[in-house]
């Protein structure tokens, strides 16, 4: 089974895709409608896992990125963000560990509040979705959760366990790119 087949097994058929113009870094973003819920679109990179990314001094990983949000946000802008973020990881040759925060920076797409991301496991999907075992090395699918300024700071200061506890207790709408912060 290929990585694409693995992803489609869990998310259904690819609805649309976008490709990076740079032929040196063939990164694509594919879209799945109504996943994981009705009215929600999930985007996944393809091609990032063709490159080893460093997690620690002696640990490398293959990863693809997963991002889910409401249909009201422009798909082309989300795809552009995903490609740009994948390019950033490739430029640093750096993989994402659970709890890693990138940001705050500019808004993920124009006109939204969120301006950072948090790396997590894709809990809205089946447990066997987030690791693809079909290649020589496993590929981890990393869920990018959108964050606001103070949430980025909170995770960096208090750690990912505290942040995930707060997410569980406050139950924010993590698919809303204009949501209010969960931080006190």
C-alpha positions in Angstrom: 0.0 0.0 0.0 1.3 3.5 -0.9 1.2 6.5 1.4 -1.5 8.0 -0.8 -3.6 4.8 -0.6 -3.1 4.8 3.2 -4.4 8.3 3.5 -7.3 7.7 1.1 -8.2 4.6 3.1 -8.9 6.8 6.1 -10.1 10.1 4.5 -11.7 9.0 1.2 -10.8 10.0 -2.3 -8.7 13.1 -2.9 -10.9 16.0 -3.9 -8.2 18.3 -5.3 -4.5 18.9 -5.1 -2.0 21.7 -5.4 1.7 21.3 -6.3 4.7 23.4 -5.4 6.2 25.1 -8.4 9.8 24.3 -7.4 10.8 21.1 -9.0 13.6 20.6 -6.6 11.1 20.2 -3.7 8.1 18.3 -5.2 5.6 19.0 -2.4 1.9 18.7 -3.0 -1.1 19.4 -0.8 -4.3 17.4 -1.2 -7.7 18.1 0.0 -10.4 15.9 1.5 -13.9 17.3 1.9 -16.1 16.5 4.9 -13.2 15.0 6.9 -13.2 14.4 9.8 -16.7 16.0 10.0 -19.4 17.4 7.7 -18.5 21.0 6.7 -14.8 20.5 7.5 -11.9 20.1 5.0 -8.7 18.3 5.8 -5.5 19.0 3.9 -2.5 16.7 3.8 1.0 17.2 2.3 2.5 14.7 0.0 6.2 14.7 -0.8 7.5 16.0 2.5 8.1 12.4 3.6 10.6 12.0 0.7 13.0 13.8 2.9 14.5 12.8 6.2 13.9 15.4 8.9 15.9 15.6 12.1 14.1 15.2 15.5 17.1 14.9 17.8 20.9 14.5 17.3 20.6 10.8 16.4 16.9 10.5 15.4 15.5 11.2 11.9 11.9 10.9 10.8 9.7 11.0 7.8 6.6 13.2 8.2 3.6 14.5 6.3 1.4 17.4 7.7 -2.3 17.3 8.3 -4.5 20.4 8.8 -8.3 20.6 9.2 -10.5 23.6 9.2 -14.0 24.7 8.2 -15.0 24.9 4.5 -15.4 28.7 4.8 -11.7 29.3 4.6 -10.2 29.5 1.1 -8.7 26.2 0.0 -6.0 27.8 -2.1 -4.8 29.9 0.9 -4.7 26.9 3.2 -2.8 24.9 0.5 -0.3 27.8 0.2 0.2 27.9 4.0 0.8 24.1 4.0 3.4 24.3 1.2 5.1 27.2 2.8 5.3 25.5 6.1 6.6 22.2 4.6 9.2 24.3 2.8 10.2 25.8 6.1 10.6 22.4 7.7 12.7 21.2 4.8 14.9 24.3 4.9 15.6 23.6 8.5 15.8 19.8 7.9 13.7 19.6 11.1 10.8 17.3 12.0 8.1 18.1 14.5 7.7 16.4 17.9 4.4 16.3 19.7 4.1 19.6 21.5 6.4 21.6 19.2 5.2 25.1 18.6 6.1 27.2 15.5 5.1 30.8 15.9 3.7 33.3 16.6 4.2 34.8 13.2 1.9 36.4 10.7 -1.6 34.9 10.3 -1.6 31.5 8.8 -3.8 32.9 6.0 -4.9 36.5 5.4 -7.6 37.8 7.6 -7.6 35.1 10.4 -6.6 35.4 14.0 -4.4 32.3 14.4 -0.7 32.8 13.7 1.1 29.7 15.0 0.9 26.0 15.0 1.1 23.2 17.5 2.3 19.7 16.5 0.1 16.9 17.7 -1.3 13.5 16.8 -4.4 13.6 14.6 -6.9 12.7 17.4 -10.0 13.4 15.2 -9.1 10.4 13.0 -8.6 6.7 13.5 -5.6 5.6 15.6 -4.0 3.8 12.7 -4.2 6.9 10.5 -1.3 8.8 11.9 1.5 6.3 11.1 2.1 4.8 7.7 4.1 1.6 7.9 4.4 0.8 4.1 7.8 2.2 3.3 11.3 1.4 4.5 10.8 3.8 7.3 7.5 4.7 8.9 5.9 8.0 8.0 4.2 10.0 10.8 1.3 12.2 10.0 1.5 15.3 12.2 -1.6 17.3 12.9 -1.0 21.0 12.9 -3.3 22.8 15.4 -3.7 26.5 14.8 -2.7 28.7 17.7 -2.9 32.3 18.8 0.0 34.4 20.3 -0.7 33.7 23.9 -1.3 30.0 23.3 2.2 29.8 21.6 3.7 31.5 24.7 1.8 29.3 27.1 3.0 26.0 25.5 6.6 27.3 25.4 6.5 28.3 29.1 4.3 25.5 30.6 4.9 22.5 28.3 2.6 20.6 26.0 1.0 18.4 28.8 -0.4 21.5 30.5 -1.6 22.9 27.2 -3.4 19.6 26.2 -4.9 19.5 29.7 -6.3 23.0 29.1 -7.6 22.0 25.7 -9.4 19.1 27.2 -11.0 21.2 30.0 -12.0 24.2 27.8 -12.8 22.2 24.6 -12.2 25.0 22.1 -13.2 24.7 18.4 -9.8 23.9 17.0 -11.2 24.0 13.4 -12.1 27.7 13.7 -9.2 30.0 12.6 -10.9 33.0 14.2 -11.6 31.4 17.6 -10.8 33.0 21.0 -7.8 32.0 23.0 -8.0 29.2 25.6 -5.4 30.9 27.8 -6.6 32.7 30.9 
